[in-house]
């Protein structure tokens, strides 16, 4: 049966088997970080016998692996399997072929083993800091297969021609688009994100598919349209889950072409090595379609890290990948709804889907380039017995528009020492202090648009906060 039309029972059975294989035969035995982590938890790999058991593993992020924010520390995620690991998790026919080659063609045997065990390429990802994710040669085959699926979900064919305005580099977005076009047999051009280069190429070879970062889509579309580069355009891919405003601005920038162009989002959460996409038939209403044999998507409360069902932070477990091992990985993306498992009303696929995603909502970069992880900030506050309740308010200062993060604490103790103690915990866990910490007994007047129950967003700072 096809990967995208499995019944509920068949999908659960398949994911359970793949979770067991990934955790028991690959991740825990051969990842230095996960071997140590399971020992700390007092858990055995065999205790993770399916998706339900997987949810009992505490979710982690990059700061859990490398507390100092050192990219080199992320090497602890990479599987160090070698021949022993290959023999343990290789499929029966592959293992039998390898044993035969070991006796007859040693070089061919070595290449076969290294395809599955030796990291050969990397992409850069991350929120709090940038770090590399390793892929084996076999992983690249998986990424290409996911790319072919993405092409189908988007309603594209080998007759389409892609022009990518995504920055050229070793990132998941760029590499996944390359492999998607390659696997689909479609022509593709990757000039980078310089507007002049994109416009010039679109004028010479008008694409049917244009991929552009969501944040800069409107400006690039306007320039390309003025140059006549959108004459054949049928599909616009917004790379990085767009906000409602970004999607609307992109549609408006298409001008008269808007009625003939389908606007779809593709997105790779932090830590992912494949792109999820909206289906051609349902668009934004159908949500981002995932790959149930390549990833398990779950949710946690962004403030506590505890499992959640009806909305929360997206947590990713990768399956069938043998480079860097990401298990219960906190992506920093927020969704207001549960992971949808019912059949998509647009395309009829039965894959899990995620809707209303706010990309990287829980990690902020300030005007000076410093990074504040709101998950670590929330964790510091949750753990203090002298803090009864709290709110984190994200806003822009009225007089100059600078971003601010103001933390309001409710405490029955003396306010000064509580604020000072909380500030110390925040610096230790989050690596950066918020703009302001205000301690007092009441939180009734603290308001804003809710990202989470205690993390709020204000579109404009009030006069009292302009400091």
HURA-V552452 format. One line per field, one symbol per residue. burial: b if it has 9 or more other C-alpha atoms within 8 Angstrom, else e. Layout:
burial: ???
This chain:
burial: eeeebbeeeebbebbbbbbbbbbbbbbbebbbbbbeebbeeeeebeebbbbebbbeeebbbbbebbeebbbebbebbbbbbbeebbeebeeeeebeebbebbeeebebbbebbbbbbbbeebbbbbbbbbbbbbbbbbbbebbbbbbbbbbbbbbbbbebbbbbbbebebbbbbbbbbbbbbbbebbbebbbbeeebbbebbbeebbbbbbbbbeebbebbbbbbeebbbeebbbbbbbbbbeeebbebbbbbbeeebeebbbbbbbbbbbbbbbbbbbbebbbebbbbbbbbbbbbbbbbbbbbbbbbebbbbbbbbbbbbbbbbbbbbbbbbbbbbbeeeebebbeebbbbbbebbbbbbbbbbeeeebbbbbbbbbbbbeeeebbebbbbbbbbbeeeebbbbbbbbbbeebeebbeebbebbbebbbbbbeebbbbeebeeeeeebbbebbbbbeebeeeebe
